[in-house]
Amino acid sequence: MSETAAGLDVSLTVTGLAGPCDCVLRVVTVDGVARTALRWRMASGQDSFTGLGGTTVDRADIDRFEVVDATGTVLVTVSSGQ
């Protein structure tokens, strides 16, 4: 994460997920509110993705990040490190 005038830039690298798959990186606040920071599609045969997203959620209000698929199944959870 890096702070910008508009909020936070969030960089993401995911490996080990098998495409095809539509995915979303969600920022989950300490209050349990989930906001989308990045969307992407993994093609058939693709097993990694690197991208840059963003959020206006304050760093101190972030509990965790979640990568979810199109059905809403959580594939990966990462603590905010706060």
C-alpha positions as CSV (number, residue, x, y, z in Angstrom):
1,M,0.0,0.0,0.0
2,S,1.1,3.5,-0.7
3,E,-0.7,6.7,0.2
4,T,-1.8,9.2,-2.5
5,A,-3.8,12.4,-2.5
6,A,-6.9,10.3,-3.5
7,G,-6.4,7.5,-0.9
8,L,-4.3,4.4,-1.0
9,D,-2.8,2.5,-4.0
10,V,-2.9,-1.2,-3.4
11,S,-0.6,-3.5,-5.4
12,L,-1.4,-7.2,-5.6
13,T,0.4,-10.3,-6.9
14,V,-1.5,-13.6,-6.7
15,T,-0.1,-17.0,-7.7
16,G,-1.6,-20.5,-7.6
17,L,-5.1,-19.6,-8.8
18,A,-6.2,-21.5,-11.9
19,G,-8.1,-19.6,-14.6
20,P,-10.5,-19.0,-16.0
21,C,-11.7,-17.0,-13.1
22,D,-13.2,-13.5,-12.5
23,C,-11.7,-12.1,-9.3
24,V,-12.1,-9.1,-7.0
25,L,-9.8,-7.7,-4.4
26,R,-11.9,-6.4,-1.5
27,V,-10.8,-4.0,1.3
28,V,-12.7,-5.0,4.5
29,T,-12.9,-2.3,7.1
30,V,-12.8,-2.9,10.9
31,D,-16.6,-2.3,10.8
32,G,-17.0,-5.2,8.3
33,V,-17.8,-3.1,5.3
34,A,-16.3,-4.6,2.1
35,R,-15.2,-2.3,-0.8
36,T,-13.9,-3.3,-4.2
37,A,-10.3,-2.1,-4.8
38,L,-9.6,-4.1,-8.0
39,R,-11.3,-6.5,-10.5
40,W,-9.6,-8.8,-13.0
41,R,-10.2,-11.9,-15.1
42,M,-7.7,-14.8,-15.2
43,A,-7.7,-16.5,-18.5
44,S,-7.7,-20.3,-19.0
45,G,-4.2,-21.6,-18.3
46,Q,-3.2,-18.4,-16.4
47,D,-2.0,-19.1,-12.8
48,S,-0.8,-15.7,-11.7
49,F,-1.8,-12.1,-11.7
50,T,-0.2,-8.7,-10.8
51,G,-2.2,-5.5,-10.7
52,L,-2.7,-2.1,-9.1
53,G,-6.0,-1.0,-7.5
54,G,-7.0,1.7,-5.1
55,T,-9.3,2.6,-2.2
56,T,-10.4,5.7,-0.3
57,V,-10.6,3.8,3.0
58,D,-8.2,5.2,5.6
59,R,-5.3,2.8,6.3
60,A,-6.2,2.7,10.0
61,D,-9.7,1.6,9.1
62,I,-8.6,-1.5,7.1
63,D,-8.9,-4.8,8.8
64,R,-8.0,-7.1,5.9
65,F,-7.9,-7.7,2.2
66,E,-9.8,-10.6,0.5
67,V,-9.6,-12.0,-3.0
68,V,-13.0,-13.4,-3.9
69,D,-14.3,-15.2,-7.0
70,A,-17.4,-14.4,-9.0
71,T,-19.6,-16.5,-6.6
72,G,-18.3,-14.5,-3.6
73,T,-16.1,-17.4,-2.3
74,V,-13.1,-16.0,-0.4
75,L,-10.0,-17.5,-2.0
76,V,-7.3,-15.6,-0.1
77,T,-7.3,-13.4,3.0
78,V,-4.5,-11.1,4.0
79,S,-4.3,-9.1,7.2
80,S,-3.7,-5.4,7.0
81,G,-0.8,-5.7,9.3
82,Q,-2.1,-3.0,11.6
